[in-house]
Amino acid sequence: METSEAITDGVRVSVRSQYVAERSRPHLQEYFFVYTITIENRSDQRVQLLSRHWIITDAEGKQEEVRGPGVVGEQPVLDPGQSFEYTSACPLPTPFGSMRGTYQMVRADESLFDAEIAPFRLAQPYAMN
């Protein structure tokens, strides 16, 4: 299991990722990974997640950018001390790669900031990287 963590303006984003062998088909260059993200509001203001921006890089250096509103169909609002957790997935054509990105957040005072999602590895166990 791979992990990462970043704290931006009191918002902690932690990630755990793992390879899912039963959903992968290496002979077809299809490698399936799941990741679970916990977003924790450690600030003194209510925050809301508005959108996401991902940069996904495979083992050959090919990058894909993904942008969109919310996460898993939600735009969670977090009061101080609250957290939100979700699980999503990422298929890759290579046995390892990485993801990183940001969540656009808005505070109760309507100011915006980008909460960092620190880079984390997507790796098939025993893959050479």
N, C-alpha and C positions, 0 to 999 in steps of 0.2 A: 504494500500500500504506500502511495506517495502522498505527501502533505505539503501545504504551504499556508502562510499566514501574513496578513498585512493589516495595519491600523492606519486609517486616514481620518483626521478630524473626529476622533472618538468612535468611529465605526470600524469594528474588527470583522474581517472577512477571512474565514479559515476554510480550507479545502482538503478533502480526502479523495483520492482517485484510485481505481483499481481496474485491472484487466478482467474481462468476462469471457472466459474460454468457450463456454457453451453457446455464446452468441457470435463467436468469431469463426471465420472461415479462411485461415491463412493461405490455403491453396488457391484462393481467389483474391488474395491481397485485401482481405476484409478483417480488420482488427477492431474489436468493440470494447469501449471503456465506459465506465460509469464514474460520476463524481458527485460527492455530497458537499454542499456548501452551507456553512452557518454564518449568518450575518447578525452581528450583535451590536446593539446601540449602547456604547459606553459613554456617550456624550450627555450633556444636560438639556438637550432639546429633542423634541420629536423629529424624526426623519422619515422620509418616504423614498423608496426605490422607484425611480421613474423608468429607467431603461438600462440596457446592457450593451457592452461592446466587447467582443471576444476577438483575440488573435490566436488562431490555431495553426501550429507549425508541425509538419510531418518530418520524418527522418531524413527526407531529401531536401529539406529547407523550404518546401512549398508552403506558402501561407494562405490562409483563408480568413477573412474578416466577417464577423456576424454581428449585426446590430438589430435591436428590436426593443419594443416596449416590454417592461417588466421581466419577470422570470416565471417559468411554468404557468403562464397565464395570469399572474398576479403582480400587483404593485404594492407590496406590503408596507404598512405604516408601523413604525416601531417607536414606542415611547422609551424614555431612558430606562435602561436595564432589560429591555425586551430583546428577544432574538427570533430569527426566522430561519428555518432549515428546509432545504429542498434537495432532491436528487435529480440529475439529468444524465445524458449520455452523449458520447462523441465517437463516431466511427472514424477510423483512419485507414489509409491504404498501406501503411507501414507498421511494423511491430512496436514502434515507439515514436513519441513526439512530445509536444508540450502545448499548454494553453496559458494565456494570461489575459488580463483585460481590466475593465472598469465598470462600475455601476454608477450611473448618474443619479445623484441623490438630491433631495430638496429638504431644507430645514423648515421648522415651523415659521421662521421669519422670512420664508420664501427665497432665501439665498441657496444657490446651487453649488455642489461640489462633486468631484469624481472620487469615489471610493476605490482604491486600488485592489485588484485581485492579483496577488503575487503569482509569478510563474510556478506552474506545477507540471510534473512529468506524467505522461501517459506511457506506460511501459509494460509490454508483455514480459512476464517473468523469464529470466535467462536470456533475453534479447541482448545482443551486443550493441552497445551505444556509447 
